[in-house]
């Protein structure tokens, strides 16, 4: 009963998990700039940069659903702990190869894929643990706090990443990310997180049956299914943004890694503001309606970004866009956390991630070829218009607005 009345700021276990994962997010934002810019400088190829995104997306697509089934049968705290520590070791290895100046581009892809494999288990474990750390009435605020952290880490981490890459190279940023993963992992030793259904993993047949149950649940709830399909389309359109931002920074705004970091930091400012705004409002009625409104706004702003030739104007547009992206992400998480039974959440979240992220490798694979025929601003404008149309189409889907 105490857990239901205790404020988030007095919830020790939640604060430790939130703090540790926020530190890890900071390191990941720093290394994000490093990876993309290092590959771009090494290859001067949009397709090569896109391969980083593909290497990151494929493990979630292939292993995500199975990972969700495993998470629902395991101690979720231990899953997060071990995947954080595995990522720490991976980034130590990558930083060491860079320090010795022997890292190859194909090896960077392998490191990205290995890290994403660990995260395929970490993401559903974290998302399904939040309802076990806070009562239902605090879920919106708890998810908002994670988005606020994402914004703060983005502002500081992405800016620092651009500076570190420009002044002292890529290797120090990877050392930093390894350290932050280790901090996140060790912090989980200090908390207790309830896992509603702990049992032996069993045979592959049982695991596959559990995996299928996550998809069956989504397909049996038409409103959730339509929402996931809409997000899959939006993610397909937004997947190449890291590639496009790096090219806009280099070819349109004529800035270096600092400009690339500035664009990403601008979005993070919006993420921070959006997190505070959503936490302040607390209760959204008709969350599905607000998601659709947010998607239309994101599409309009992305279109305007494609037309911009000023870095300052582009950053302002992206900051506003970040507010709406954050609102969408928070409301989508709350919808799943309140409408999916907790013992199914690992599988349901993993199925959601697999469907929503499933088209990202295709999108990233296509972008290199598309950019040989079409300019970067044109791709951004077309993506923005498509998102507007997708959001408007969502208003015609029965039941989606009522979520």
N, C-alpha and C positions, 0 to 999 in steps of 0.2 A: 504493500500500500504506500510505503514511503516513496518508492520510485515514481509513483504516479503524481505526487505533489511536489517533488524535488525539482528545482529549477535546473536548467542545463548547466549553469555556472557552478552548481553544487554537485553535479553528477560527475564524480571523480573518474569513473571508468570511461565515460564518453569523452571527457576533456583530454585524458591521456591518449586515447585512440585518435581523436581529432587532431591533437597537437603533433603526435608522431607522424601521422599521415600528411599533415600540412608541411612539416619539415621535408618529408620525402617529395612532396609536390614541388617545393621550391627547387630542390636539386634537379628534378626532372625537367623543369622549365629551362634551367640553365643549360643542361645537356642537349635539349631539343634544338636550340639555336646552333650549338656546336656541331651536332651530327649533320644537319641540313647544310650548313654553310661549308663544312669540311668537304662533303661530297660535291657540292656545287663548285668549289674552288679546284678540287681535284680533277673533275671531269668536264666542267662547263656544259653540262647536259641536263636538260629538264627531265628526260627519261630516267637518268641515273638518280637524280634527286627523288623522283617519284618511287623508285625502287625501295627507298627507305620506308616510305609509307606502306608499300605493298608488304614488305617484310614484317612490318608491325601489325598489319591488319590480318594477314593470313592465319596466324595461330589462333586468334579469337574466332575466326570463322570455322576453322577445322576442329579445334579442341574445346572451344567455348561451351557447347552444350554438354559434352562429356564432363568437363570441369565442373559445371553446375551440379550435375548428378553426384559427383564425388563430394562436392562441398556440403551438400545436404546430408551426407552420411559421415562427415568428418567433423572434428573440432575446428570451427571456423577461425578461431583465434590462432591456432597452430598453422592453419593454411596461410593466413596472412603473414605470420611470423617467418615461416620458412621461405615463402616467396620473396619477402623483403630481403632476407639474408642472401638468397640466391642472386637476386639482382645486384646486391652490393658486390658480391664476388665477380659477377660478370663485368661490371664497370671498372673494377680494379684491373681485370685482365685487359680490357680495351684501353684503359689509360696507360698501362704498362707498355703495350705494343706501340701506342702513339709516342710515348716518351722515348722509346728505342728507335722511333722512326721506321718501323717495319710493318705498320698496319696497312693492309690493302683494302680497296673499296669492297670487294666481295666479302671480306672478313667483317667489315662494318655491317653489312646486311645480315650476316650470321648472328652477330651480337644483338642487333635490333630484333631479330626473330626470336632468339633465345629469351631476351628480356620480355618480349610480348607474350611468350608462352607462359612465363611465370605470372604475368599480369592477367592472363586468361583465367587463372584460378583465383587470383587476388581480388579482382573486381566483383564477381558475384559473392565472394565471402564477405567483403566489406559492405556492399549494398544490403545484403540480407542480415547483417549483424546490427545495423542501425536500429531496426525495430526492437531488437533485444536489449538495446542500451537505453532507449528513451521511450516514454509512453506515446501512444498514437497522437494525442493532441499536441505533442511537441515535434512531430516529424517534419513539418514544414520549416520550423525554425532550425532544427538540426541539419536538414539538407541545405538550408540557406547558409549556415555557418561553414559548411564544406565549400559552397560556392564563393563565399567571402574569402576563404583561404585561397581558393583557386585564383581569385582576382588579385589578392595581395602578392601571392607567389608569382603570378604572371607579371605583374608590374615590376617587381624587384628582380625576379629571376630572369625574365626575358631581357630586360635592360642590362643586367649584369652579364648575362650570357653573351650579348653582343659586344660588350666592352672587353670581357675576358678573351673572346676569340680574336678581337682586333688588336689587343695589346700583349697578351701573354700566351695565346695559342689555345688549342682545343683540349689538350691533355689535362690541364688543371680543372677544367669544367667537369670532366669525367671523374676525376678524383673526388671532387666535391659531391657529385651525385652518388658515388659509392658510399661516401660517409653518411649522407642523409638517408639512404636506404637502410644502412646499419642502425642508425638512430631509431628509425621507425620500427624496425624489427625488435630491437632490444626493449623499446617502450611497451610492446605488447606482452612482455614478461610480467608487467606490473598490474595487469587487469584480468578480470574474469568476464567472459562473454558466454552467455547461455547458447548452447547449440541444441535446438529442439529435437533433433533426431540423430543421435549418434549410434552407428552400428557398423559392422564390418562391411567393407566395400563389396564383397561377394564376387560372383563371376562376371565376366564381360556381358553375359546375357542380361543379368540383373541391372548392371550399369546402363546398358543400352535401353532397357525398359524404362528405367528412371529418366534417362535423357528424353525419350519419346514422350513421357508424361508431361514434361515442361512445355513441349510444343503443342501437345493435345490441349493443355489448359489454355494456352493462348488462342488456339484455333476455336475453342469452344466458347470463348468470350468475345463476341463479335466486335464490341466497342474497343477492347484492348487490341484485337487483331488489326482492325482498321488503323488504329493509332500507330502500331508498330510498322505497318506497311508504309504509312505516310513518312515516318521517321527514316525508314530504309531509303526512300526516294530522296529525302532531303540530305541524308548522309552521303548518298552517291554524288550529289551535286556539290557538297561542301568538302568532300574528301581531299581534293587537290589544293586546298587553300594554302597549305604550307609551301607547296611548290610555287603557286601563283604569287604569294606574298614575296617570296625570295626574288622572283623575276621582276615583279613590280618595283621592288627596292633597287634592283640592279639596273634595269633597263628604262624604267619610266621616271622614277624619282632620282636616279643616279646617286644613290647612297650605298654604303657598304653593309657589312654585317650589323653596324649600329642602326641603320635604317630598318633592316629586317627585324631587329629586336624591338625597335620603336613601334612598328606596326602591330606586332604581337602584344606589346605592352599596352597599346591603346585599347585593344579588345579587353585586356585584363582589367583596365580601369572600369570599363563597362560592366564586366563580370562582378567586380567588387561592389559597384553601385547597385547593380541588380540584386546581388545577394542581400545587401542592407534593406533595399526597398521591399523585397519579397518577405524578409523576416519581419519587417515593421508591419506589413499588411496582415501577416499571419494566416488569415483564412481567405481562401479564394473560393467563391461559389462558381460552379460550372468551370472547372479547371480545363476541360477540353476546349471550351470557347476561348479562354485566354491563350491557350496554346496556338490555336488557329490565328488569332489576332497577332500574336507574336511572330508567327511564321511569315505572315504577309509583310509585317514591318521589317523583318530580317531581309526578305527578298528585295524590298524597295531600297533599303540601305546598301545592300551589296551591289545593286545596279548603279547607285550613285557613286560608290567606291570605284567601280570600273571606269566611270567617266572622269574621275579626279586626276589631276596632274600635279597637285600640290601635296607634299607629304603632310603638312599641317592639317589641311582639309581632310585628307584621307584618314588621319589618326582620329579626328573628331567624329567622322562617320563611323569608324570601327568601334569607337567607345560607346556610341549610342546603340550600335548593333549588339555589342556585348551585353547591354542591359536586357534586351529582349531574349537573347540566347540563354542567359542565366534563368530568367523567368520560366522559359520553356523547359529547361532541364530540371529545375526544381519541381515544377508541377508534374512533369512526367514521372519523376522518381516517386513522388508522394502517391500518385495514382496507383502505381504498382505496389508500393509498400502497404497500402490500405486495402487493396482489392485482391491480393494474392495471399493465401494462407502461408504462415511463416515457414511451415515445414516444406513448402514447395518453392520458396522464394529463390533459393540458389539455382534451381533448375529453370524457373521462370525468367529470372534475370539473365541467365546464361543464354537461354533461347532468344530472349529479346536482343541481347548483344549480338548474337550470331546473325539474326535476321537484319537488324539495323545496320550492322557493319559488313554484312555479306557482300554488298555490291561495291564496297570501297576499293578492294584490289582491282576490280574491273575498271573503275573510274580512274584510279591511279595509273593503270596500265595503258589506258586510252589517252591520257592527257599529254604524254610525250609526243605521240603522233599528231594529235590535234593541234598542238602548238607549232608544229612545222608548217601548218597551213593557215592558222588563225592567230591573231595577236592575243597577248595576255588580257588586255582590257576587254576585248570582245568576248572571251570565254567568261570573264567575270560578269559582264552585263547579261549574257545569255543565261548564266546560272541564276542570277538574281531574278530575272523575269520568270524563269521556270519555277522558282520557289514561291513567288507571288501567286502564280497560277495553281500550284499544288495546294497552297493554303486556302485559296478561294474555293477550290474543288472540295476541300474538306468540309466546308459549310453545307454542302449538298449531301454529305454522307449521314444517313440517319443514325442518331444516337451518339455521334462523336462529340457534338457540342454539349451534350448532357453529362459527359464524364465528370 
